[in-house]
Amino acid sequence: MFDYLFNNKHTEIILFFILKNEYCYAKQLSDIFNTSVYGFQKTLSKLEKGGLLVSILEGNVRYYQLNPRSPFINEIKNMFEKAYNFLPKELQNNYLLNTRKRPRRQGKPIA
């Protein structure tokens, strides 16, 4: 929908996902949308440099969220919220996170 506007399909995915889940990390997006991690890492970095996102390093994982100090944050949220309502239900469900929000510690048994 917005890939023509932003000239990048990852930007659209990232902003829709963060709008619905508050934060994300590159590997999480890669796993959910079955694409390469590199594309998401590159786009997340660009959005952070542009001031739209901020990141927090927690352990080895860099989490990204919307920058509350960005002057365009309300307009971006409104635009993507409106666009989200026009997406088909199948696509809307892709952006809702029903799994763990944090990665599992390496070696921890699944119980």
C-alpha positions in Angstrom: 0.0 0.0 0.0 2.7 2.5 1.0 5.7 0.9 -0.7 5.3 3.3 -3.6 5.2 6.3 -1.2 8.2 5.2 0.8 9.9 3.3 -2.0 10.6 0.4 0.4 8.3 -2.5 1.4 10.1 -3.0 4.7 9.2 0.5 5.9 5.5 -0.3 5.5 5.8 -3.6 7.4 7.8 -2.1 10.2 5.5 0.9 10.8 2.3 -1.3 10.7 4.0 -3.8 13.0 5.2 -1.2 15.5 1.8 0.6 15.5 0.1 -2.6 16.6 2.8 -4.1 18.9 4.7 -1.0 20.3 8.2 -2.4 19.5 10.0 -4.9 17.3 13.4 -6.3 16.4 14.8 -7.3 13.0 14.9 -11.0 13.5 11.4 -11.1 14.8 10.1 -9.3 11.6 12.3 -11.6 9.4 10.7 -14.7 11.0 7.1 -13.4 10.8 7.3 -12.1 7.2 9.7 -14.8 5.8 12.2 -12.3 4.4 15.9 -11.6 5.0 17.0 -10.0 8.3 19.4 -7.6 6.4 16.6 -5.7 4.7 14.8 -5.1 8.0 18.1 -4.1 9.7 18.9 -1.6 7.0 15.5 -0.1 7.1 15.3 0.1 10.9 18.6 1.8 10.9 17.5 4.4 8.3 14.3 5.1 10.2 16.3 5.6 13.4 18.7 7.9 11.7 15.7 9.8 10.3 14.4 10.3 13.9 11.1 8.3 13.4 12.3 5.4 15.5 14.4 5.0 18.6 16.2 1.8 19.7 17.0 0.2 23.0 19.7 -2.4 23.3 18.7 -5.2 25.7 21.2 -8.0 25.9 22.1 -8.8 22.3 18.8 -7.6 20.9 18.1 -4.1 19.6 14.5 -3.2 20.0 12.9 -0.4 18.0 9.9 1.7 18.8 8.3 5.0 17.6 10.2 8.1 18.7 7.8 10.0 21.0 9.8 13.2 20.3 9.4 13.0 16.6 7.4 16.0 15.3 5.5 13.8 12.9 4.6 11.0 15.2 0.9 11.8 15.5 0.5 12.2 11.7 2.3 8.9 11.0 0.2 7.1 13.6 -3.1 8.5 12.2 -2.1 7.7 8.6 -1.1 4.1 9.4 -4.0 3.5 11.7 -6.4 4.6 8.9 -4.6 2.5 6.3 -4.6 -0.5 8.6 -8.4 -0.5 8.8 -8.5 -0.8 5.0 -6.3 -3.9 4.9 -7.9 -7.3 4.4 -8.3 -9.3 7.6 -5.6 -11.8 6.6 -3.0 -9.0 6.3 -4.2 -7.4 9.5 -3.6 -10.6 11.4 0.0 -10.7 10.2 0.7 -7.6 12.1 -0.8 -8.8 15.4 1.7 -10.5 17.6 0.4 -13.7 19.2 3.7 -15.1 20.2 6.4 -14.2 22.6 7.5 -10.6 22.4 11.0 -11.3 23.7 13.5 -13.9 22.4 14.0 -17.1 24.4 17.2 -17.4 26.3 19.6 -19.7 24.5 19.6 -23.2 25.9 16.4 -22.6 27.9 14.1 -25.7 27.6 10.6 -25.2 26.1 8.1 -26.1 28.8 
